[in-house]
Amino acid sequence: MVSQESGIEMMETETGATNVYEYDFEQGIDEHPGVLEKMEDLLHMFERLTTGDQTDLVKRLISRMNFHQHEHIFSHLLPMLQRDFVSNLADKGLQSIAVNILSYLDAKSLCQAELVCKRWYTVISEGQLWKKLIQRKVKGDQLWKGLSERRGWGKNLFVPLRPEEGVTAEAFRLLYPQVISDIKKMEENWKNGKHSLKRIQCNSENSKGVYCLQYDDKKIVSGLRDNTIKIWDRETLQCTKILKGHTGSVLCLQYSEQVIITGSSDSTIRVWDIETGEMLNTLLHHCEAVLHLRFSSTTMVTCSKDRTIAVWDIKSPKEIVLKRVLVGHRAAVNVVDFDEKYIVSASGDRTIKVWRTSACEFVRTLHGHRRGIACLQYRGQYVVSGSSDNTIRIWDIECGACLRLLEGHDELVRCIRFDDKRIVSGAYDGTIKVWDLKAALDPRTPASGLCQRTLVEHTGRVFRLQFDHFQVVSSSHDDTILIWDFLDTEKNPDVFVTNPMDVTSTTQEKDLSENSSKNSISKLTSDQLSSI
């Protein structure tokens, strides 16, 4: 029993006698050997308790302490609770498990993990975790995949390291911030309109104008007003093939790995072998110009000046069968787009109509444009359309509501494309405009903040465009195809590193200290990584 008033501690012995110790609470227990003995007895008794009883006793003791005592206990417990699992696993020959755990880190966390200590840095380096992180980015992000192809470092990404050629784990660690820098710089170029420009002069024999196009990394396929399809090499910008057979202007086209399918003002749809240029099939259905077409897998949808939409079943390039004709528009159907859920069509009658793809059933009509609609794209839940009322509208396809009106072009909006970040439109005023899609979907954004940049190079009406993360490719009545590059904006692209793996990395010394490791890693700061 303890009497706080007298400052005397009284403890009963096994015989019932009482030992009394004069205890000055201000001096502490070190001055009282008897109390120390009793505390040792208490510790021995604590060790004989079960784990649960030990925990309960400590909880009761802690509950009787004040805040400052809690602070001291916490600072004592914290180092005991920490475990360097990476070093421990590596010491036990289980480094592969540590590497597997660290492989789930994102770039910023991986950068911070390198700074923990020299051992963590070594495990991350030997585990090639920066290379694995870049591999995941390339597999899951089209932007990273495109950069790997454009810059050339992708060829070293999925093959073993080759230190003798500079392809080391350190090289990939240095590559990551370079990719981040490329992405950041390219986004700034889009906003500022900074680009390099390549021009293809199509040299049409009679009528001038390029009505349609599609491109990839190796070629551009274009449909011309002079009735031909011309294929251009992306590297040399030279025409490699001319397909002839249409007797009217080629108004629309799409290609796959095997075929090119084209539609013309001669009312026909033609199928061509993409390698040989041989005409494989001619489809006769529409009674006026075929204005647009889209195909995917086994389905093709075409539309015409004859006010109808045709849905086709593709069994093979030489066997394409008419499945259904959709009727409802009161003027020429200028454009169609579709996926497995909906077919979307737009017409000179000022309306957009939505149809169910599987059953070819009418769903709803979208009203809003004041004049005929010349172009649209359907993607995800949104439809973006351009009209001869000089405006662009963004629609929610499920409810049919117009989410935003974009104004800025001075003449008919002839072509439009969008992705997750931006809308790019071309018009008869000869301009191409880049719009901020995310801002446009926010009703709080003022109209003045939606158009990021206006590109002016064409000297005639802009008929068609496509774009990706890096570039816009457009065609015009001026008989040119322009390639607007927002990645390599310098006049001489050679100033850019063609292959970042050629950068010689400094070999880390075996006796590298922790401080020197941190200095070496300083190129991968959190600021650089935060922009991803």
C-alpha positions as CSV (number, residue, x, y, z in Angstrom):
1,M,0.0,0.0,0.0
2,V,1.2,3.5,-0.8
3,S,0.3,6.6,1.1
4,Q,0.7,9.6,-1.2
5,E,0.2,12.1,1.7
6,S,3.1,10.8,3.8
7,G,5.4,9.9,1.0
8,I,5.9,6.5,2.7
9,E,5.7,3.3,0.7
10,M,4.5,0.2,2.8
11,M,4.7,-3.3,1.3
12,E,3.5,-6.5,3.0
13,T,5.9,-9.5,3.3
14,E,4.9,-13.1,2.9
15,T,4.5,-13.4,6.8
16,G,2.2,-10.4,6.9
17,A,4.8,-8.0,8.4
18,T,5.1,-4.6,6.9
19,N,8.4,-3.1,5.7
20,V,8.3,0.7,5.6
21,Y,10.7,2.7,3.4
22,E,11.1,6.4,3.6
23,Y,10.7,7.4,-0.1
24,D,11.3,10.9,-1.4
25,F,9.4,11.0,-4.7
26,E,11.4,14.0,-5.9
27,Q,14.7,12.0,-5.8
28,G,13.7,8.9,-7.9
29,I,14.1,5.2,-7.3
30,D,17.8,5.1,-7.8
31,E,18.3,6.5,-4.3
32,H,16.2,3.7,-2.7
33,P,17.7,0.1,-3.1
34,G,14.7,-1.5,-1.5
35,V,12.3,-0.1,-4.1
36,L,14.7,-1.2,-6.9
37,E,14.5,-4.8,-5.5
38,K,10.8,-4.7,-5.5
39,M,10.7,-3.4,-9.1
40,E,13.0,-6.3,-10.1
41,D,10.5,-8.7,-8.4
42,L,7.7,-7.0,-10.4
43,L,9.6,-7.5,-13.7
44,H,10.2,-11.2,-12.9
45,M,6.5,-11.6,-12.1
46,F,5.7,-9.8,-15.4
47,E,7.8,-12.2,-17.3
48,R,5.8,-15.2,-15.8
49,L,2.5,-13.7,-17.0
50,T,0.8,-14.8,-20.2
51,T,1.1,-12.6,-23.3
52,G,-2.5,-11.4,-22.9
53,D,-2.0,-10.6,-19.2
54,Q,1.2,-8.7,-20.0
55,T,-0.6,-6.6,-22.6
56,D,-3.4,-5.9,-20.2
57,L,-1.1,-4.8,-17.4
58,V,0.9,-2.5,-19.7
59,K,-2.4,-0.9,-21.0
60,R,-3.5,-0.3,-17.4
61,L,-0.1,1.3,-16.6
62,I,-0.2,3.5,-19.7
63,S,-3.7,4.7,-18.9
64,R,-2.4,6.1,-15.6
65,M,0.3,8.1,-17.2
66,N,0.2,11.7,-18.4
67,F,0.7,13.1,-22.0
68,H,4.5,13.7,-21.6
69,Q,5.0,10.2,-20.4
70,H,3.1,8.9,-23.5
71,E,5.5,10.9,-25.7
72,H,8.6,9.3,-24.1
73,I,7.1,5.8,-24.5
74,F,6.2,6.4,-28.1
75,S,9.7,7.6,-29.0
76,H,11.0,4.5,-27.3
77,L,8.6,2.1,-29.1
78,L,9.0,3.6,-32.6
79,P,12.4,2.2,-33.4
80,M,11.3,-1.2,-32.0
81,L,8.3,-1.2,-34.4
82,Q,10.3,-0.4,-37.5
83,R,11.6,-3.3,-39.7
84,D,14.0,-3.0,-42.6
85,F,12.3,-5.8,-44.5
86,V,14.3,-5.1,-47.7
87,S,17.7,-5.5,-46.0
88,N,16.5,-8.4,-43.9
89,L,15.2,-10.3,-46.9
90,A,18.3,-9.6,-48.9
91,D,20.5,-10.8,-46.0
92,K,18.6,-14.1,-45.9
93,G,19.0,-14.7,-49.6
94,L,15.4,-13.6,-50.4
95,Q,16.2,-10.5,-52.4
96,S,13.7,-11.6,-55.1
97,I,10.9,-11.2,-52.6
98,A,12.0,-7.7,-51.7
99,V,12.2,-6.8,-55.4
100,N,8.7,-8.2,-56.0
101,I,7.3,-6.1,-53.1
102,L,9.1,-2.9,-54.3
103,S,7.9,-3.5,-57.9
104,Y,4.4,-2.3,-56.8
105,L,5.7,1.2,-56.1
106,D,5.0,4.1,-58.4
107,A,7.7,6.4,-59.6
108,K,7.7,8.9,-56.8
109,S,7.7,6.1,-54.1
110,L,10.4,4.3,-55.9
111,C,12.5,7.4,-56.0
112,Q,12.0,7.9,-52.2
113,A,12.8,4.2,-51.6
114,E,16.2,4.7,-53.3
115,L,17.0,7.3,-50.7
116,V,16.3,5.1,-47.7
117,C,19.9,3.7,-47.6
118,K,22.6,2.2,-49.8
119,R,21.2,-1.3,-49.4
120,W,17.7,-0.3,-50.7
121,Y,19.4,1.5,-53.6
122,T,21.3,-1.6,-54.5
123,V,18.3,-3.9,-54.3
124,I,16.3,-1.5,-56.6
125,S,19.2,-1.3,-59.1
126,E,19.9,-5.1,-59.2
127,G,16.2,-5.8,-59.4
128,Q,15.9,-3.5,-62.5
129,L,12.9,-1.9,-61.0
130,W,13.1,1.3,-63.1
131,K,13.1,-0.8,-66.2
132,K,10.1,-2.8,-65.0
133,L,8.3,0.4,-64.1
134,I,8.8,1.7,-67.6
135,Q,7.7,-1.6,-69.1
136,R,4.4,-1.3,-67.2
137,K,3.9,2.2,-68.4
138,V,4.5,1.2,-72.1
139,K,2.1,-1.7,-71.8
140,G,-0.6,0.3,-70.2
141,D,-0.4,3.8,-71.6
142,Q,-0.5,4.6,-75.3
143,L,1.4,7.8,-74.7
144,W,4.4,5.9,-73.3
145,K,4.2,3.3,-76.0
146,G,4.2,6.0,-78.7
147,L,7.2,7.7,-77.1
148,S,9.1,4.4,-76.9
149,E,8.6,4.0,-80.6
150,R,9.3,7.7,-81.5
151,R,12.4,8.0,-79.4
152,G,13.7,4.5,-80.2
153,W,14.4,3.3,-76.6
154,G,11.5,0.8,-76.8
155,K,13.7,-1.7,-78.7
156,N,15.8,-2.2,-75.6
157,L,12.9,-2.4,-73.1
158,F,11.9,-6.0,-73.4
159,V,15.3,-7.6,-73.9
160,P,18.1,-8.5,-71.4
161,L,20.4,-5.7,-70.3
162,R,23.6,-5.3,-72.4
163,P,26.1,-3.4,-70.2
164,E,28.7,-3.4,-72.9
165,E,26.4,-1.3,-75.1
166,G,25.3,1.0,-72.3
167,V,21.9,-0.7,-71.8
168,T,22.1,-0.9,-68.0
169,A,19.7,-0.6,-65.0
170,E,21.2,2.9,-64.4
171,A,20.4,3.9,-68.0
172,F,16.7,3.1,-67.4
173,R,16.8,5.1,-64.1
174,L,18.1,8.1,-66.1
175,L,15.6,7.5,-68.9
176,Y,12.6,7.9,-66.7
177,P,13.0,11.6,-66.0
178,Q,13.8,12.1,-69.6
179,V,10.5,10.6,-70.6
180,I,8.7,12.8,-68.0
181,S,10.4,15.8,-69.5
182,D,9.3,14.8,-73.0
183,I,5.7,14.5,-71.8
184,K,5.7,17.8,-70.0
185,K,7.3,19.7,-72.8
186,M,4.9,18.2,-75.3
187,E,1.9,19.3,-73.3
188,E,3.3,22.8,-73.1
189,N,3.8,22.7,-76.9
190,W,0.1,21.8,-77.4
191,K,-1.0,24.7,-75.2
192,N,1.4,27.1,-76.8
193,G,0.9,26.0,-80.4
194,K,4.6,25.2,-80.8
195,H,5.2,22.6,-83.5
196,S,7.3,21.6,-86.4
197,L,5.5,21.3,-89.8
198,K,5.9,18.8,-92.7
199,R,4.0,19.4,-95.9
200,I,3.0,16.9,-98.6
201,Q,2.1,18.5,-101.9
202,C,-0.3,16.0,-103.5
203,N,0.0,17.4,-107.0
204,S,-3.4,16.3,-108.2
205,E,-3.7,16.2,-112.0
206,N,-7.1,17.8,-112.4
207,S,-9.3,18.7,-109.5
208,K,-7.4,19.9,-106.4
209,G,-8.2,18.7,-102.9
210,V,-7.7,15.9,-100.3
211,Y,-11.0,14.9,-98.9
212,C,-10.0,12.2,-96.4
213,L,-7.0,10.5,-94.8
214,Q,-5.8,8.0,-92.2
215,Y,-2.3,7.5,-91.0
216,D,0.0,5.3,-88.9
217,D,3.7,5.4,-88.1
218,K,4.7,4.1,-91.6
219,K,2.2,5.6,-94.0
220,I,-0.6,8.0,-94.8
221,V,-3.5,6.9,-96.9
222,S,-5.4,9.7,-98.6
223,G,-8.5,10.0,-100.8
224,L,-8.4,12.8,-103.4
225,R,-10.8,14.9,-105.3
226,D,-9.1,13.6,-108.5
227,N,-10.7,10.1,-108.0
228,T,-7.5,8.4,-106.7
229,I,-6.3,7.0,-103.4
230,K,-2.6,7.9,-102.7
231,I,-0.4,6.2,-100.2
232,W,2.5,8.2,-98.7
233,D,5.6,7.1,-96.9
234,R,5.9,8.8,-93.5
235,E,9.7,8.9,-93.6
236,T,10.3,10.2,-97.1
237,L,6.9,11.8,-97.6
238,Q,6.9,10.3,-101.1
239,C,3.9,8.7,-102.8
240,T,4.5,5.0,-102.9
241,K,1.2,3.8,-104.5
242,I,-1.8,5.2,-106.4
243,L,-5.0,3.2,-106.5
244,K,-7.4,4.0,-109.4
245,G,-10.9,2.7,-110.0
246,H,-13.4,5.2,-108.7
247,T,-15.0,7.4,-111.2
248,G,-15.8,10.2,-108.7
249,S,-14.0,11.9,-105.9
250,V,-12.9,9.7,-103.0
251,L,-14.9,11.2,-100.1
252,C,-14.2,8.7,-97.3
253,L,-11.9,5.8,-96.4
254,Q,-10.7,3.6,-93.6
255,Y,-8.0,0.9,-93.6
256,S,-7.0,-2.1,-91.5
257,E,-4.0,-4.4,-91.7
258,Q,-5.5,-6.2,-94.7
259,V,-7.7,-3.8,-96.7
260,I,-8.6,-0.2,-97.5
261,I,-12.3,0.5,-97.9
262,T,-13.3,3.7,-99.8
263,G,-16.5,5.6,-100.6
264,S,-16.9,7.9,-103.5
265,S,-19.2,10.4,-105.2
266,D,-19.7,7.7,-107.8
267,S,-22.0,6.0,-105.3
268,T,-19.8,3.0,-104.9
269,I,-17.9,1.4,-102.0
270,R,-14.7,-0.3,-103.0
271,V,-12.4,-2.7,-101.2
272,W,-8.6,-2.8,-101.9
273,D,-5.8,-5.0,-100.9
274,I,-3.6,-2.8,-98.8
275,E,-0.3,-4.5,-99.8
276,T,-0.8,-5.0,-103.5
277,G,-3.4,-2.2,-104.2
278,E,-5.6,-4.7,-106.0
279,M,-9.3,-3.9,-106.1
280,L,-11.0,-6.8,-104.3
281,N,-14.7,-5.8,-104.2
282,T,-17.2,-3.2,-105.4
283,L,-20.4,-2.7,-103.4
284,L,-23.4,-1.2,-105.1
285,H,-26.3,0.0,-102.9
286,H,-26.4,3.7,-102.4
287,C,-27.9,5.7,-105.3
288,E,-26.0,8.9,-104.5
289,A,-22.6,9.8,-103.2
290,V,-21.2,7.7,-100.3
291,L,-20.3,10.5,-97.8
292,H,-18.8,8.5,-94.9
293,L,-18.0,5.0,-93.7
294,R,-16.7,3.2,-90.6
295,F,-15.9,-0.5,-90.1
296,S,-14.8,-2.7,-87.2
297,S,-14.4,-6.4,-87.1
298,T,-17.3,-7.9,-89.0
299,T,-19.5,-4.8,-89.2
300,M,-19.4,-1.8,-91.6
301,V,-21.7,1.3,-91.6
302,T,-22.0,3.6,-94.5
303,C,-24.0,6.7,-95.2
304,S,-25.0,8.7,-98.2
305,K,-26.4,11.7,-99.8
306,D,-29.5,9.5,-100.5
307,R,-30.5,10.1,-96.8
308,T,-29.9,6.4,-95.8
309,I,-27.5,4.5,-93.6
310,A,-26.5,1.0,-94.6
311,V,-25.3,-1.6,-92.1
312,W,-23.1,-4.3,-93.7
313,D,-21.9,-7.8,-92.5
314,I,-18.3,-8.4,-93.4
315,K,-17.6,-12.1,-93.9
316,S,-14.4,-11.5,-95.9
317,P,-13.1,-8.7,-98.1
318,K,-14.8,-10.3,-101.1
319,E,-18.0,-11.2,-99.3
320,I,-19.7,-8.2,-97.7
321,V,-23.5,-8.5,-97.3
322,L,-26.0,-5.7,-96.7
323,K,-27.7,-6.4,-93.4
324,R,-30.0,-3.5,-92.7
325,V,-30.9,0.0,-94.1
326,L,-31.7,2.7,-91.5
327,V,-34.1,5.4,-92.7
328,G,-35.1,8.5,-90.7
329,H,-33.0,11.5,-91.7
330,R,-34.7,14.1,-94.0
331,A,-31.5,15.2,-95.7
332,A,-28.1,13.8,-96.7
333,V,-26.4,11.8,-94.0
334,N,-23.0,13.3,-93.8
335,V,-21.2,11.2,-91.2
336,V,-21.6,8.0,-89.1
337,D,-19.7,6.5,-86.2
338,F,-20.4,3.4,-84.1
339,D,-19.3,0.9,-81.5
340,E,-20.9,-2.3,-80.1
341,K,-23.7,-0.4,-78.4
342,Y,-24.7,2.5,-80.6
343,I,-24.6,3.8,-84.2
344,V,-24.6,7.6,-84.4
345,S,-25.4,9.5,-87.5
346,A,-25.6,13.2,-88.4
347,S,-27.3,14.9,-91.3
348,G,-28.0,18.1,-93.1
349,D,-31.4,18.1,-91.5
350,R,-29.7,19.5,-88.3
351,T,-30.1,16.4,-86.2
352,I,-28.0,13.6,-84.8
353,K,-29.7,10.2,-84.5
354,V,-28.8,7.4,-82.2
355,W,-29.5,3.7,-83.2
356,R,-28.9,0.5,-81.3
357,T,-26.1,-1.4,-83.1
358,S,-27.3,-5.0,-82.3
359,A,-30.9,-4.6,-83.4
360,C,-30.5,-1.5,-85.7
361,E,-33.3,0.1,-83.8
362,F,-33.8,3.9,-83.4
363,V,-33.1,5.2,-79.9
364,R,-33.3,9.0,-79.9
365,T,-32.6,12.2,-81.7
366,L,-30.3,15.0,-80.5
367,H,-31.5,18.5,-81.3
368,G,-29.5,21.7,-81.0
369,H,-27.6,22.7,-84.1
370,R,-29.2,25.5,-86.0
371,R,-27.9,24.3,-89.4
372,G,-26.8,21.1,-91.0
373,I,-24.2,18.9,-89.2
374,A,-21.0,18.1,-91.2
375,C,-19.0,16.0,-88.8
376,L,-19.0,14.1,-85.5
377,Q,-17.1,11.6,-83.4
378,Y,-18.7,9.2,-81.0
379,R,-16.5,7.9,-78.2
380,G,-17.4,6.5,-74.7
381,Q,-20.4,8.5,-73.4
382,Y,-19.8,11.5,-75.5
383,V,-20.6,12.7,-79.0
384,V,-18.8,15.8,-80.4
385,S,-20.3,17.4,-83.5
386,G,-19.5,20.2,-85.9
387,S,-21.9,22.1,-88.0
388,S,-22.4,24.7,-90.7
389,D,-23.7,27.0,-88.0
390,N,-19.9,27.3,-87.2
391,T,-20.3,25.7,-83.8
392,I,-19.2,22.6,-82.0
393,R,-21.4,20.8,-79.5
394,I,-20.6,18.1,-76.9
395,W,-23.4,15.7,-76.1
396,D,-24.1,13.0,-73.6
397,I,-25.3,10.1,-75.7
398,E,-27.2,8.4,-72.9
399,C,-29.5,11.3,-72.1
400,G,-29.2,13.3,-75.3
401,A,-28.3,16.5,-73.4
402,C,-26.0,19.1,-75.0
403,L,-23.2,19.6,-72.4
404,R,-21.3,22.4,-74.0
405,L,-21.4,24.8,-77.0
406,L,-18.0,25.8,-78.5
407,E,-17.8,28.9,-80.6
408,G,-14.8,30.3,-82.5
409,H,-14.7,29.1,-86.1
410,D,-15.9,31.6,-88.7
411,E,-17.2,29.1,-91.2
412,L,-18.6,25.5,-91.4
413,V,-16.8,23.1,-89.1
414,R,-15.9,20.3,-91.5
415,C,-13.9,17.8,-89.4
416,I,-13.6,17.0,-85.7
417,R,-11.7,14.5,-83.5
418,F,-11.3,14.2,-79.7
419,D,-9.6,12.1,-77.1
420,D,-9.5,12.2,-73.3
421,K,-7.7,15.6,-73.2
422,R,-8.6,17.7,-76.2
423,I,-10.8,18.3,-79.2
424,V,-9.3,19.2,-82.5
425,S,-11.5,20.8,-85.2
426,G,-11.0,21.9,-88.8
427,A,-13.2,24.3,-90.7
428,Y,-13.8,26.0,-94.0
429,D,-12.2,29.1,-92.6
430,G,-8.8,27.3,-93.2
431,T,-8.0,27.0,-89.5
432,I,-7.5,24.2,-87.0
433,K,-8.5,24.8,-83.4
434,V,-7.4,22.9,-80.3
435,W,-9.9,22.9,-77.4
436,D,-9.5,21.8,-73.8
437,L,-12.0,18.9,-73.4
438,K,-11.8,18.6,-69.6
439,A,-12.3,22.4,-69.3
440,A,-15.3,22.2,-71.7
441,L,-16.9,19.5,-69.6
442,D,-16.7,21.8,-66.5
443,P,-19.6,24.2,-66.6
444,R,-17.7,26.7,-64.4
445,T,-15.0,27.2,-67.1
446,P,-15.7,30.5,-69.1
447,A,-16.1,30.2,-72.8
448,S,-12.9,32.3,-73.3
449,G,-10.8,29.6,-71.7
450,L,-11.8,26.7,-73.9
451,C,-9.8,27.2,-77.1
452,Q,-6.1,26.6,-76.4
453,R,-4.7,27.4,-79.8
454,T,-5.6,28.1,-83.4
455,L,-3.3,26.7,-86.1
456,V,-3.1,28.5,-89.4
457,E,-1.1,27.0,-92.3
458,H,-3.7,25.7,-94.8
459,T,-4.6,28.1,-97.6
460,G,-7.9,26.4,-98.3
461,R,-10.8,24.7,-96.5
462,V,-9.8,22.0,-94.0
463,F,-11.5,18.8,-95.1
464,R,-10.2,16.1,-92.7
465,L,-7.9,15.6,-89.8
466,Q,-6.7,13.0,-87.3
467,F,-4.5,13.4,-84.3
468,D,-2.7,11.5,-81.5
469,H,-0.6,12.4,-78.5
470,F,2.2,13.8,-80.7
471,Q,0.8,15.2,-83.9
472,V,-2.1,16.4,-86.0
473,V,-2.4,15.3,-89.7
474,S,-4.7,17.4,-91.8
475,S,-5.8,17.7,-95.4
476,S,-7.3,20.5,-97.3
477,H,-8.8,21.9,-100.5
478,D,-5.4,23.4,-101.1
479,D,-4.2,20.0,-102.2
480,T,-1.8,19.5,-99.2
481,I,-1.4,17.2,-96.3
482,L,0.2,18.8,-93.3
483,I,1.8,17.0,-90.3
484,W,1.9,19.2,-87.2
485,D,4.4,17.6,-84.8
486,F,4.2,18.8,-81.1
487,L,7.0,16.4,-79.9
488,D,9.9,17.3,-82.1
489,T,9.4,21.0,-82.6
490,E,12.9,21.9,-83.6
491,K,13.7,22.6,-87.2
492,N,16.4,19.9,-87.0
493,P,15.0,16.9,-85.1
494,D,18.6,15.5,-84.8
495,V,19.1,17.7,-81.7
496,F,17.0,15.1,-79.9
497,V,18.4,11.9,-78.5
498,T,17.3,9.2,-80.9
499,N,18.1,6.4,-78.5
500,P,18.4,7.4,-74.8
501,M,20.1,4.0,-74.2
502,D,23.1,5.5,-75.9
503,V,23.7,7.8,-72.9
504,T,26.7,6.5,-71.0
505,S,25.9,6.0,-67.4
506,T,28.5,6.3,-64.6
507,T,29.3,3.0,-62.9
508,Q,28.6,3.2,-59.2
509,E,31.7,2.6,-57.1
510,K,31.5,-0.3,-54.7
511,D,32.3,1.9,-51.7
512,L,29.6,4.4,-52.5
513,S,28.6,6.1,-49.4
514,E,25.0,6.8,-48.5
515,N,25.4,10.5,-49.1
516,S,27.0,10.1,-52.5
517,S,24.1,7.7,-53.4
518,K,21.6,10.5,-52.6
519,N,23.5,12.9,-54.7
520,S,23.6,10.5,-57.6
521,I,19.8,10.1,-57.4
522,S,19.1,13.8,-57.2
523,K,18.1,13.8,-60.9
524,L,15.0,11.9,-60.0
525,T,13.4,14.4,-57.7
526,S,9.8,14.4,-56.5
527,D,9.1,17.6,-58.5
528,Q,10.0,15.8,-61.7
529,L,7.8,12.8,-60.9
530,S,4.8,14.8,-59.7
531,S,3.9,15.8,-63.3
532,I,3.0,12.2,-64.2
